[in-house]
Amino acid sequence: MIVALGSVNPVKVKATCNVMKRIYGREVEVIPVQVESGVSHTPIGETEIIRGAENRARNALKKVDADLGVGMEGGITRKFDKYFLTGWCAVINRLGECFLGCSVYMELPESVVNRVLRGEELGFVMDELTGIKDTKKKMGAIGIFTRGILSRQLAWEVALIYAMTPIISSKYYV
């Protein structure tokens, strides 16, 4: 089983490797590739977030002769008159079938949301807020705001497992 991941972000690579090894064992190879998402640096709204995840999965499959393409895209979305950080994962097979999974909905502080809505990238805002460089390649906003109780990697693992559900339990998805 060869899996093309549309990201070289270490957190997403580790999450994908962990999940795919749990599903396929040693018979899996995850190949991370740099691809374009086709959406803004911090997508606003689930439509744009999902489009970014799907684009990453498709673009990864175009670059690598793989069985599956995986795309992960995080962004912010408005629900219940509040803004939440969320992440979506798309898995696309060779037939072009797309399966989706969502990670978490974590309410974001208004001060962070305002900066993102003005056009700043969430990762940059979090770096500046904490004084830590490249937080999006480490703990991310999830790890920062939960003080490490939940990791960004675990959130991506959950999203990927949810997206893989129609594949790992295919007998129920007929």
SVG drawing of the C-alpha trace seen along z (x, -y; Angstrom):
<svg xmlns="http://www.w3.org/2000/svg" viewBox="-26 -43 37 49">
<polyline fill="none" stroke="black" stroke-width="0.4" points="0.0,0.0 1.4,-3.3 0.0,-6.5 0.8,-10.0 0.4,-12.7 -0.1,-16.2 2.1,-17.8 5.7,-17.7 4.6,-19.2 6.2,-16.8 3.1,-16.7 0.9,-15.6 3.6,-13.1 3.7,-11.5 0.0,-11.4 -0.4,-9.8 2.3,-7.2 0.8,-6.3 -2.7,-5.8 -1.7,-3.9 0.6,-1.6 -2.3,-0.8 -4.5,0.0 -2.0,1.7 0.9,2.7 4.3,2.9 2.9,3.1 2.5,-0.6 4.7,-3.4 3.8,-7.0 5.3,-9.5 5.0,-13.1 5.0,-15.6 4.8,-19.4 1.6,-20.4 -0.6,-23.4 -3.9,-23.5 -5.5,-26.0 -7.0,-27.8 -5.9,-30.7 -3.1,-30.2 -5.8,-30.0 -9.0,-28.9 -12.2,-30.5 -15.3,-28.2 -15.6,-24.5 -16.2,-24.7 -12.8,-26.2 -11.1,-24.0 -12.6,-20.8 -11.7,-22.1 -8.1,-22.5 -7.9,-19.0 -9.4,-17.5 -7.0,-19.5 -4.0,-18.4 -5.1,-14.7 -5.6,-15.0 -2.4,-16.8 -0.5,-14.3 -1.9,-11.5 -0.8,-13.3 2.8,-13.5 3.1,-9.9 1.9,-6.6 0.0,-5.8 -3.0,-3.8 -4.4,-6.6 -3.9,-10.3 -4.3,-12.1 -4.9,-15.8 -5.2,-17.6 -6.3,-21.2 -6.9,-23.3 -8.8,-26.6 -11.4,-28.4 -15.1,-28.3 -18.1,-30.1 -20.7,-28.2 -23.1,-29.3 -21.9,-32.9 -18.3,-31.9 -15.2,-31.0 -13.6,-27.5 -10.4,-26.0 -11.0,-22.8 -9.3,-20.4 -10.6,-18.3 -8.9,-15.3 -9.6,-13.9 -8.6,-10.5 -8.9,-9.8 -8.4,-6.4 -7.3,-5.6 -10.9,-5.5 -11.3,-9.1 -13.6,-8.3 -13.2,-10.8 -13.8,-10.2 -13.8,-12.9 -13.1,-13.1 -13.1,-16.0 -10.9,-16.5 -11.9,-18.9 -13.8,-22.1 -11.9,-24.3 -13.1,-27.7 -10.5,-30.4 -9.9,-33.6 -11.4,-36.6 -8.1,-38.4 -6.6,-35.5 -9.7,-35.3 -9.6,-39.1 -6.0,-38.9 -6.8,-35.9 -9.9,-37.6 -7.7,-40.6 -5.5,-38.2 -2.8,-37.0 -1.9,-33.3 -2.9,-31.4 0.5,-29.8 2.2,-33.2 -0.2,-34.6 0.5,-31.6 4.2,-32.0 4.0,-35.7 1.6,-35.0 3.9,-32.4 7.4,-33.5 7.9,-29.9 9.0,-29.5 7.1,-27.2 4.3,-26.2 2.3,-24.8 5.1,-22.2 5.0,-21.4 2.1,-21.7 0.0,-24.1 -2.9,-26.2 -4.4,-23.0 -1.4,-22.1 -0.9,-25.7 -4.5,-26.4 -5.0,-23.0 -1.6,-23.4 -0.5,-20.1 -3.5,-18.0 -4.4,-17.5 -1.8,-17.5 -2.1,-18.7 -0.8,-15.3 -3.6,-13.4 -6.2,-15.7 -4.9,-14.9 -4.9,-11.2 -8.5,-11.3 -9.5,-13.2 -7.6,-10.6 -9.1,-7.6 -12.6,-9.1 -11.8,-9.7 -10.5,-6.1 -13.7,-4.6 -15.4,-3.8 -12.3,-2.0 -11.5,0.0 -15.2,0.8 -16.2,1.0 -18.8,3.8 -21.0,1.2 -20.6,-1.5 -22.2,0.3"/>
</svg>
